[in-house]
Amino acid sequence: MLDASRRWRRDGKSIGLVPTMGALHEGHMSLVHAARAENDVVVVSVFVNPIQFGPNEDLDRYPRDWARDLKMLEGAQVDAVYRPAADEMYPTDASTRVHVGGVTDGLEGAARPGHFEGVATVVTKLLAAVDPDRAYFGQKDAQQVAVVKRLVRDLDLGAEVRVVPTVREADGLALSSRNVYLSPEERKAAAVISAALREAADIYASGERDPVRLRAHLAARLALEPLVQPEYAELVDAATFQKPGTLAVIAARVGKTRLIDNHDLEKPFPG
């Protein structure tokens, strides 16, 4: 991968990287399209990263469809797909992990111990292998975006981190590879997550600024759907993930499926 990147650089070409874990959907493809518009060469990595999954999470059953992914990427005229094996990324004696402090302390970091070390480590390795000018991430994973931005800044990794808006279904549900786990009833219930964010944005636009009241509205709206069990509903700063802020973030279980979403209350909710 690095040899190919060096050849492109010798030819004066810019490189965009879209890191994914496969099971591609239109949210991923929006990242690919953004990279295609801004770079001469687009590389998409497809790697289900084992070290960002906890012991009781869904690593073994995480959706995988390599043939479908490749067809989608060919259709988008991607220049290269980087698909390393797990034992290539993490040899048996590998002992190095990348830890980003502060921004990883709460919310997803607290709910999923070790998750962000896994994310930071794999992103560091992907940036080293591809050496892109720009790397593309989705706003849906807002805390991951904050972690990657801090990582790239603190370690002088050079790539520009580009953030692409969340792609949503018609009812507002954020696209996620894990949505395939939802039963029809759970899928309908899951729409309450984006509804809570939309209503909080409307309340903010009407003049409400008290984070306690805004957070209470998020919790109350989620509580109306019995199939949805919230893990957190908070308002944080988008860069530091400290409270308070204007980024509304939600994590909830819908049946056995854990979903996350977020929205900056200073902006109108899309749709």
C-alpha positions as CSV (number, residue, x, y, z in Angstrom):
1,M,0.0,0.0,0.0
2,L,2.7,2.4,0.9
3,D,4.6,1.6,-2.3
4,A,1.6,2.5,-4.3
5,S,1.1,5.7,-2.3
6,R,4.7,6.8,-2.9
7,R,4.2,6.2,-6.7
8,W,1.2,8.4,-6.7
9,R,3.0,11.1,-4.8
10,R,6.0,11.0,-7.2
11,D,3.4,11.7,-9.9
12,G,2.2,14.7,-8.0
13,K,-1.2,13.2,-7.1
14,S,-3.2,14.0,-4.0
15,I,-4.6,11.1,-2.0
16,G,-7.8,10.7,-0.1
17,L,-8.4,7.9,2.4
18,V,-11.8,6.6,3.5
19,P,-11.4,4.2,6.5
20,T,-14.2,1.7,6.8
21,M,-15.0,-1.7,8.5
22,G,-17.0,-2.8,5.4
23,A,-20.7,-3.6,5.3
24,L,-20.9,-0.4,3.2
25,H,-24.0,1.7,2.9
26,E,-24.8,5.2,1.5
27,G,-23.2,6.8,4.6
28,H,-19.9,5.3,3.6
29,M,-20.4,6.2,0.0
30,S,-20.9,9.8,0.9
31,L,-17.4,9.8,2.3
32,V,-16.1,8.2,-0.9
33,H,-17.9,10.8,-3.0
34,A,-16.4,13.6,-0.9
35,A,-12.9,12.1,-1.3
36,R,-13.5,11.6,-5.1
37,A,-14.4,15.3,-5.4
38,E,-11.3,16.6,-3.6
39,N,-8.4,14.2,-4.5
40,D,-6.7,12.7,-7.5
41,V,-6.6,9.2,-5.9
42,V,-9.1,7.7,-3.6
43,V,-8.2,4.7,-1.3
44,V,-10.8,2.9,0.8
45,S,-9.7,0.7,3.6
46,V,-11.9,-2.3,4.6
47,F,-10.8,-3.8,7.9
48,V,-13.0,-5.0,10.8
49,N,-10.7,-3.8,13.6
50,P,-10.7,-6.5,16.3
51,I,-9.0,-4.3,19.0
52,Q,-11.8,-1.7,19.1
53,F,-14.4,-4.4,20.1
54,G,-14.9,-5.3,23.7
55,P,-15.2,-8.9,24.9
56,N,-19.0,-8.9,24.9
57,E,-19.5,-6.9,21.7
58,D,-20.4,-8.0,18.2
59,L,-17.0,-8.7,16.5
60,D,-17.9,-12.2,15.4
61,R,-21.3,-11.2,14.0
62,Y,-20.4,-7.8,12.7
63,P,-21.8,-7.7,9.1
64,R,-19.4,-8.6,6.4
65,D,-20.1,-8.7,2.6
66,W,-16.8,-8.3,0.8
67,A,-18.3,-9.0,-2.7
68,R,-21.0,-6.4,-2.3
69,D,-18.5,-3.9,-0.8
70,L,-16.1,-4.3,-3.7
71,K,-18.9,-3.9,-6.3
72,M,-20.0,-0.7,-4.7
73,L,-16.4,0.7,-4.6
74,E,-15.8,-0.3,-8.2
75,G,-19.0,1.6,-9.2
76,A,-17.7,4.7,-7.4
77,Q,-14.4,4.5,-9.3
78,V,-12.2,4.1,-6.2
79,D,-8.6,3.7,-7.2
80,A,-7.5,1.2,-4.6
81,V,-9.0,-0.9,-1.7
82,Y,-6.7,-1.6,1.2
83,R,-7.9,-4.8,2.9
84,P,-5.2,-6.1,5.3
85,A,-5.5,-9.2,7.3
86,A,-5.8,-9.0,11.1
87,D,-2.5,-10.9,11.6
88,E,-0.8,-8.4,9.3
89,M,-2.1,-5.4,11.3
90,Y,-1.5,-7.0,14.7
91,P,1.3,-9.7,14.7
92,T,1.1,-12.0,17.7
93,D,3.8,-10.1,19.6
94,A,2.4,-6.6,18.9
95,S,2.2,-4.7,22.1
96,T,1.8,-1.0,21.1
97,R,-1.5,0.9,21.5
98,V,-2.2,4.5,20.9
99,H,-4.0,6.3,23.8
100,V,-5.7,9.7,23.3
101,G,-6.4,11.3,26.7
102,G,-9.2,13.6,27.8
103,V,-11.6,13.4,24.8
104,T,-11.9,9.7,25.3
105,D,-12.8,9.8,29.0
106,G,-16.6,9.9,28.9
107,L,-19.6,8.6,27.0
108,E,-18.4,6.1,24.4
109,G,-15.0,5.9,26.1
110,A,-16.7,5.1,29.5
111,A,-19.3,2.7,27.9
112,R,-16.7,0.8,25.8
113,P,-13.4,0.6,27.7
114,G,-10.4,0.3,25.3
115,H,-12.6,1.1,22.3
116,F,-10.8,4.4,21.5
117,E,-7.4,2.9,22.0
118,G,-8.3,0.4,19.3
119,V,-9.6,3.2,17.0
120,A,-6.6,5.5,17.6
121,T,-4.2,2.6,17.0
122,V,-5.8,1.4,13.7
123,V,-6.2,5.0,12.4
124,T,-2.5,5.6,13.1
125,K,-1.6,2.4,11.2
126,L,-3.9,3.2,8.3
127,L,-2.5,6.8,8.0
128,A,1.0,5.4,8.0
129,A,0.2,2.8,5.3
130,V,-1.7,5.1,2.9
131,D,0.0,8.5,3.8
132,P,-3.1,10.5,2.6
133,D,-3.5,14.2,2.2
134,R,-7.0,13.9,3.5
135,A,-8.9,11.3,5.6
136,Y,-12.7,11.2,5.6
137,F,-14.9,10.4,8.6
138,G,-18.7,10.6,9.2
139,Q,-20.3,13.0,11.7
140,K,-22.4,10.2,13.1
141,D,-19.4,8.9,15.0
142,A,-18.8,12.4,16.6
143,Q,-16.6,11.3,19.5
144,Q,-14.4,9.2,17.1
145,V,-14.0,12.3,14.9
146,A,-12.9,14.3,18.0
147,V,-10.4,11.6,18.9
148,V,-9.0,11.3,15.4
149,K,-8.6,15.1,15.1
150,R,-6.7,15.2,18.4
151,L,-4.6,12.2,17.4
152,V,-3.6,13.8,14.1
153,R,-2.8,17.1,15.7
154,D,-0.9,15.8,18.7
155,L,1.2,13.3,16.7
156,D,1.7,15.6,13.7
157,L,0.4,12.9,11.3
158,G,-0.1,15.5,8.5
159,A,-3.4,14.4,7.0
160,E,-6.3,16.8,7.0
161,V,-9.3,15.3,8.8
162,R,-12.5,15.9,6.7
163,V,-15.9,15.4,8.4
164,V,-18.9,14.5,6.2
165,P,-22.5,15.0,7.4
166,T,-24.5,12.1,8.7
167,V,-26.6,10.3,6.0
168,R,-30.1,9.5,7.2
169,E,-33.2,7.5,6.2
170,A,-36.4,9.3,5.3
171,D,-37.6,9.1,9.0
172,G,-34.3,10.5,10.2
173,L,-32.6,7.3,11.4
174,A,-28.8,7.6,10.9
175,L,-27.4,5.0,8.5
176,S,-25.3,2.4,10.3
177,S,-24.0,-1.0,9.4
178,R,-25.7,-2.3,12.6
179,N,-29.1,-1.2,11.5
180,V,-29.4,-4.6,9.8
181,Y,-29.7,-6.2,13.2
182,L,-33.0,-4.4,13.9
183,S,-36.4,-6.3,13.6
184,P,-39.2,-4.3,11.8
185,E,-40.6,-3.3,15.1
186,E,-37.2,-2.2,16.4
187,R,-36.4,-0.4,13.2
188,K,-39.6,1.7,13.6
189,A,-38.9,2.4,17.3
190,A,-35.3,3.5,16.5
191,A,-36.6,6.6,14.8
192,V,-37.2,8.1,18.2
193,I,-33.4,8.8,18.5
194,S,-33.4,11.2,15.6
195,A,-36.8,12.6,16.6
196,A,-35.4,13.5,20.0
197,L,-32.4,15.3,18.4
198,R,-34.7,17.1,15.9
199,E,-37.0,18.3,18.7
200,A,-34.1,19.5,20.9
201,A,-32.8,21.5,17.9
202,D,-36.2,23.1,17.5
203,I,-36.3,24.0,21.2
204,Y,-32.8,25.4,21.0
205,A,-33.8,27.5,17.9
206,S,-36.8,28.8,19.9
207,G,-34.4,30.3,22.5
208,E,-33.8,27.6,25.1
209,R,-30.2,27.5,26.2
210,D,-30.3,25.7,29.6
211,P,-28.4,22.4,29.1
212,V,-30.2,20.8,31.9
213,R,-33.6,21.4,30.3
214,L,-32.4,20.4,26.9
215,R,-30.9,17.2,28.2
216,A,-34.2,16.5,30.1
217,H,-36.1,16.9,26.9
218,L,-33.8,14.3,25.1
219,A,-34.4,11.9,28.0
220,A,-38.1,12.4,28.1
221,R,-38.6,12.0,24.4
222,L,-36.6,8.7,24.4
223,A,-38.6,7.4,27.3
224,L,-41.7,7.5,25.2
225,E,-40.5,4.5,23.2
226,P,-40.4,1.3,25.3
227,L,-38.2,-0.6,22.9
228,V,-35.5,1.9,23.3
229,Q,-33.2,1.9,26.3
230,P,-31.0,5.0,26.5
231,E,-27.4,4.6,27.8
232,Y,-26.8,8.4,27.7
233,A,-28.3,11.6,26.3
234,E,-25.9,14.5,26.9
235,L,-24.8,17.9,25.6
236,V,-21.1,18.3,25.1
237,D,-18.5,20.4,23.3
238,A,-17.8,18.8,19.9
239,A,-14.0,19.2,20.2
240,T,-13.4,18.2,23.8
241,F,-16.5,16.1,24.6
242,Q,-16.7,17.9,27.9
243,K,-20.0,19.2,29.4
244,P,-21.7,21.5,28.6
245,G,-21.9,22.2,24.9
246,T,-24.2,22.3,22.0
247,L,-23.6,18.9,20.5
248,A,-26.4,16.6,21.6
249,V,-25.2,13.0,21.7
250,I,-27.3,9.9,22.3
251,A,-26.5,6.2,22.7
252,A,-29.3,3.7,23.1
253,R,-30.1,0.0,22.8
254,V,-32.9,-0.9,20.6
255,G,-33.5,-4.5,21.5
256,K,-30.0,-6.0,21.5
257,T,-28.6,-3.4,19.0
258,R,-26.6,-0.4,20.2
259,L,-27.0,2.7,18.2
260,I,-25.5,6.2,18.5
261,D,-26.4,9.5,16.9
262,N,-25.7,13.2,17.5
263,H,-26.6,16.7,16.2
264,D,-25.2,20.2,16.8
265,L,-28.2,22.1,18.2
266,E,-26.9,25.4,16.7
267,K,-27.8,24.0,13.3
268,P,-31.3,23.1,11.9
269,F,-31.9,19.4,11.9
270,P,-31.8,18.1,8.3
271,G,-34.9,17.1,6.4
